[in-house]
Amino acid sequence: MTYVVLYIAGVFCIWWISHVGWQAALKKILSVLIPSALIILFNLQAGRLLFKSPIIGIISILPTAIFIYRGSLPLVTRINSWVDSKADGFVESRDVVEAEVISKEDA
């Protein structure tokens, strides 16, 4: 079942990259994966303490997820700005030659 979910996620990522471009898709994928990974890691580490009692576990899942999501926003913003700066570096390259295209009818 895990392989099916990963396969569907991979196909969706490839479709998303072809639909909006690699830079926008990479930024969106990272903005989803980073908080998700941090929430999963926190729940794995704190699971022994939080989930000894099911009531405490259920009550604490949502606030910790919101707290970790809000805490990871600066990291996600920093990574997205790094991706933007790397992509903008190719546009300002010395090897790029700008040219105007004039149709035969206008010439």
N, C-alpha and C positions, 0 to 999 in steps of 0.2 A: 504494500500500500504506500509506503514511503517513496518507493521508486516512481510510482504513478504521479504522486504529488510533485516530486522533483522534476519529472518529465514535463508535466503541464506547466510548472513554473518556468522551466527553461524555454519551452515553446513560446510562452507569453512574453518572456524577456526578449527573445529574438524578434517577435512580432512588434513589440514596443520600440525596439531599437530601429527597426525598418520604418516604423510609422513616424516617430518624432526626431530621429537622429540619435547618434551615439552619445553625444554630450548631455542632452536633456534626459535621456533614458538612464545614463549612468548616475546622474545626480539624483533622480527619483528613486532608483534602485538602492543607492547608498543611503538615502534618507529614510528608507523603510528598513533596510537590513541592519544598520548600526543600532538604532534603538531596540529592535527586536532581539538582536544578539545580546545586548546588555541586559535586557529584561530577563531573557532565558538564563544567562549566567548568574544574575542575582538570585533568581528563584532556585537555581540549583544549589547555590552556596547557602542561602538562607532557608532553604526548604526544610532542613532538619528542625530548625527552631520554629518557623512559621506554621508548619503543617503538622505539628504534633497534635494539635486540636483542630479539627476541621472547621470549626466556627471562626477561629482566629485566622486560619488560612484563607477562607472565603472573604472575610472582611478586609484582609490586608492586601489581597491581590490587586485590586483596582488602584488604591492610593500609591502603592509602590510602583506600579506600571506608569502612572501619570507622573510621579516624581522622577523616575529614571528617564522617561521620554523628555520632560522639560530640561533635565540636567544634560541630556545628550545633544540638545539643539545647538549649543555653541560648537561642539565638535563637528556636527554635520555641516554647519555653516562654514566652518574653516575648511573642511574637505571640499565642499562645493566651490568655494572661492579658489582653492588650489587647482581644481579641475578647470575652472574658467580661465585662470591665468596661464595654464599650460596650453589650452586651446587658443587663447589670444596670442600666444608667443609665435605660433605658426603664421598668423596673418601678418605680423610685422617683420617677417623674415627678410633679410637682404636679398635672398635668392628669388623672391616673388616679383614678377614683372606685371605691372598693371597695363591693360590694353583696352581700347575702346573698339567696339564692334560696330561697323557701319555696313548697312545693307547695300546691295548693289543698286537698288532703286534710288536710294538717297545720294549716291555718289555721282 
